[in-house]
Amino acid sequence: MIDAIAEKLFDPRFMGMLLTSVAAAATAFAVAQPFFETDKLAKRMKIVSDEREQIRRRERALGDRTMSRATLRVAPKAYMKSIVERYHLSRWLGTDTAKRKLMMAGYRGQGAETAFLFFRLVVPVATVITALFYLFVLEAIDASVLMRVALVIAAAYGGIKAPELFLVNAAKKRQVEIRKAWPDALDLTLICVESGMAIEHAFRKVSTEIATSSVVLAEELALMTAEMSFLPERRQAYENLVLRTGLDPVKAVATALIQAERYGTPIGQALRVLSQESRDQRMNEAEKKAAALPPKLTVPMILFFLPVLFVVIITPAVIQIMRTQ
């Protein structure tokens, strides 16, 4: 069978037919692909418009104190709430770090905290039961009892850390999106402030305009604007934005705004400098990623590109040698 495959591979007629069929299939796919593509821009703009409407509803809900609890703070599920309260999970599973991670990941309210505590209890139990069934009932792994017990403990530890890892990943994704759009948001805020708008109206305008590039940042700015309207001090709204994002550029802007409000310094100059610093920082990060690209491409080139290149170079010579023989 191996000889037959090798004979086919070195048969010029067979290889020509194979390459012709691949080229024909690629051509047909390239011609038909535009007919199957959807309008991604229209779909994204629809998502952005829907998100804008949700932001407006949340902001209007914050304007009514009786309505804010019903809209912003999602009620927890009944069975989750009963389990959390029955076993007092908030005492031995709830931490301030977890609450902060929930805010950074975009999950707010009592319902999100209750769901986190519920899954932090259920996931380890599910992983332990699955590991016990897999190792001791099915005996899928041929290992000693001590090794199986160690694997069960490892599964329990992984189940405990899984909800936290989920929150960390969600928070990092939000931070990446906010970091990309933050300099543009500062530029828009600077334009609004220098045109004569108050800082509160400027952030409200920016929250509606920046949604085309970052829905997450638009939501955060809308929430901050609503908090600025109803909290006793604007400083609390700025600090809450820093806690929800966890980014140094946002912290620098919040500090500058607090100092400008306290000492009466001009906001426009501070926003201009901070916007340029954020843009330079984003460019530096892009340059670092570009500089790290060649070492990362070394292994894929050795594994995938060089063998194909050798085959393309050596195959005609091998075919000529076989013909002469």
N, C-alpha and C positions, 0 to 999 in steps of 0.2 A: 504493500500500500504506500509506503514511504517513497519507493522508487517511482510509482505512478504519479504521486504528487510532485516529486522533483522533476519528472519528465514534463509534466504539464507546465510547471513554473518556468522551465527553460525552453518551452516551445514558443517560438516567436509568433506563430499564428494565434495560439491561444492567448498569449499576453496582449497582442494587439486587439483581439476581440474583447478581452476583459477591460482594457483601458478605454476602448471605444464605448462600451456599455456604461462605464462609470462616467465618462464625459457626457454621454447623452442624458443620463439620469441627472447629473449636476445641472446641465443646461435646462432641462425641463423644470427642475426645482427652482432655478433662478428666474425663469419666465413666469412660473405660476405663483411664486411667493408673494408678489405685490397684491394679488387678488385675495389672498387669505389673511393679509395683515389688517389688523384693526387700527382705528384712529387712536393712538395712544395719547396724543395731546388732548383730544376732546374728552377722553375718559379721565385724564388727570385733572383737567379744568372742571369737570363735573364733580370730582371728589373734592377739589378745593372749594368749590361753591357750596357744596353740602357742609363741609367743615366750617366755612365762614358762617353759615346759618346756625350751626350748632354753637359756635362761639358767641354769636349775638344772643342766642337764647340763654346761654349761661350767664352772660353779662347782664341781661335783663333780669335773670333770676336772682343775681346778687343784689340788684336794686331793690328787690322786695325781700325783706328778711324772713317773712313767713314762707315764701316760695322757695328760698334758697336751699332750705333743708331738703325739700322734696326733689329738687332737680340735681344739685351738685353732689349732695351726699347720697349716694345710692344705697338703698337699704340692703343689708346682707340677707342672704338666703336663710330661710327659717331653720332648716336642718343644720346648716353650718353654724348658725348662731347658737342653737341649742347645744351642740357638741362643744363649742368653745366655752360657753358658760358653764356647762356641766362639769367639765374637767379642768376648768380654770386655766386654760391654755395661755391666756395673756400674762400670767405670772411667771411661768417657766419656759415659755417659747417666744414671748414678745419682748423685744428690745428696742431701745431708741434708734439703734443703727438700722434695724429692719424697717422702722417707720420712715426714716430718712430715705432709705433705698426705695421704698414704695413711692414716695413723692418724686424722687428722681426718675423712676421708671414710668411715671405718669398715672399711677394708681392712687386715687385720693378718696378719703372718706372712710367711714366705719366699715362699709361693705368690703372694701379692698383689704383692710387689716384683718377682718374676720376670715375672708377667703384665704389669705396668706397663712394664718394660724391653722386653719383647717387642713390645708394641703401639707403644711409642715408636720402635721401629725399623721395624715393618711399615707403620704408617699413613702416614709420609712417603713410603715407597717406593710404596705403592699410589696415593697421590694424585699423585705425579709420573708414574707410568705412565699413569694415567687422563688426566691433563692432556696428556701427549705424544700419546696416541692421539686425544684429542678435538680438539686444536689442529693437529697436523701430519699425521695420517692422515685423519681425517674432514674437516678444514679447516672446522669449523663456524663459525668466526669469521673474517671477512675483515679481517685485520690484518697488519702487517709482521712480519718474522721477529723483530726486536728486541722488539716488543710481545708476541709469543707466548712468547719466552724469559722475559720478565719475568713473564708469567702463570704459567709453569711454576715459576719461583722462588717466586712468591707461594703457589702450591699446596703446594710443599714446606715452606715456613715454616708454613702453616696446618696441615699434617699433623704437624709437630713439636709445635706448640702445642696440638693437639686433645686429647691425653691429659691434659695439665696443666689445660686448661679443664674437662674432664670431672671431674677431681678437685676443682677449685675449686668447681664448681657442687654436687657432692655434699656437700662439706664445709659450704657455706653452708646447704644444706637441713637438714643435721643441726644446725647451730648455731641456726637459727631455731626448730626444734622443741625443742631443749634450753633455749633462752632463754625460751620460753613456759612451759615446765613447771618451770623452776628455782625460782621463788618458792614454788610449791606443795610441791616436794620439801623445801625448807628448813623450811617450816611443819610438815610431817610429821616431819622430823628433830628439830625443836625439841620437838614433843609427846613423841616417843619418849625424848629425852634427859631432859626434865623429869620423865618418869614413872619414871626410874631405870635406863633401859637404858644399856649401854655404847655408845660411838660406833660401834663395829663392828657390833653387833647392830642399832643404830638404822638404819644405812645398809642393812643387809640387809633389814630390814623395809620400808623406804621403797622399795627396788628392786623389791619384789614388788607394792607397792600403787600405785606411780606408773605401772606399765605400762599402766593403762587410759587414761591421757592421753598418755604419751610412751614408746613402746617403746625408742627410742634412749637416752633418759636412764636407763631401767631397766637396760638392758644395761651402760651405762657405770658405774653405781653398783654393779652386781653384780660387774663386773670389779675395781673399786676395792676392794670388800669382800674379794674373794678375794686380791688383792695385799696387803691389810693383814694377812691371816692368815699369809702365807708370806714376805713380804719382811722383811729385817732391821729396817727402820725404817718406821713409818707415813708419815713424811715423803715417802718415795719413792712410795708409793701416791698421795698427794695430788698430788705433782708430775706423776706420769704421767697423772692425770685432767686436769690443766690442759693438758698437751701434747696429749691426745686431743681435747679440746673447743676450746681456743683462745679461751675467752671470759673477759672481765674479771670478771664476777660470780663465776664458778667460781674464778678465781685469788684473788679477795679472800677467799672462804670457805676455800680451801686455806691461805692465809697465816694466817688467824685460827685455824684448827685447829692448824697447826704451832706458832704462838706459845702457844696454850692448852696444848698438850702439853709445851712446853718450860718455860714459866714457871708453869704451874699455875693459869692464870686460868680463870674459869667459862666454859664453852662455851655455855650457854643464852643468856646476855645477848648474846654475839657473834652467835649465830645469829639471835636476834630482830632485832637491828639490821640485819644483812645481808639478812635476808628482807624487811624493810620497804624497804630501799634497792633491792633487785631489783624489788619490786612497783612502787615509784615510777618506776623507770627504764622498766619495761614500760608503765606508764600514759603516761609522757612520749612514748615512741615512738608509741603509739597516737594521742596528741593531735597529734603532728607529721604523721602520715599523714592524719588528719582535716583538718588545716589545709591540707595540700597538695592535697586533693581538688578544691576549686572551680577552681583554675587548670587542672588536668588535664581537667576536664569541659568546659572552654570549647570546645575544638576539636571533640569529638564532638557537642556541642549545635549548633554552627554547621553541621556537615556532615550530621547526621542528624535532629535534632529540628526545627530551624527550617524546612527545606524542607517537611516533612510538615505542620507547623503552618500554613504559608502555603497549602498545597494545601487543607487542611480549611477555612480561612477564605475563600479566594478562589473555590473551585470552585462553591459555591451561587450566588454573584453572577454568575459567568461563565455558568452554566446559565440564570439568569433573563434575562441580556442576550441570549443566543442565542434564547430563546423569544420575546422581544419582537421580535426581528428576523425 
